[in-house]
Amino acid sequence: MAKSNLPSDAERARISERLSEAETYGKPRNVWVEDGHVFVEGHNGDVISMTPEVAIEMGRLLGNAGADSLMNKIMDPRGPVEPA
């Protein structure tokens, strides 16, 4: 029998607690390049700056995490973890 990678109830509780402290990030308003840096303007008007290397790595990590999150929604019969 295959071992399940699903989080335990205790892990889900810890995730829920951390989610309640997280700031929700909406769709970026704008992304641009200037002086060798990548700038992202968030939905709330805040702007963050990163080097090209960080932007590439961040994109890769976010893409992988997004795919994992979708798979978790499908695979975990308990449904998504919601903020506490």
Secondary structure, 3 states (H helix, E strand, C coil): CCCCCCCCHHHHHHHHHHHHHCCCCCCCCEEEEECCEEEEECCCCCEEEECHHHHHHHHHHHHHHHHHHHHHHHHCCCCCCCCC
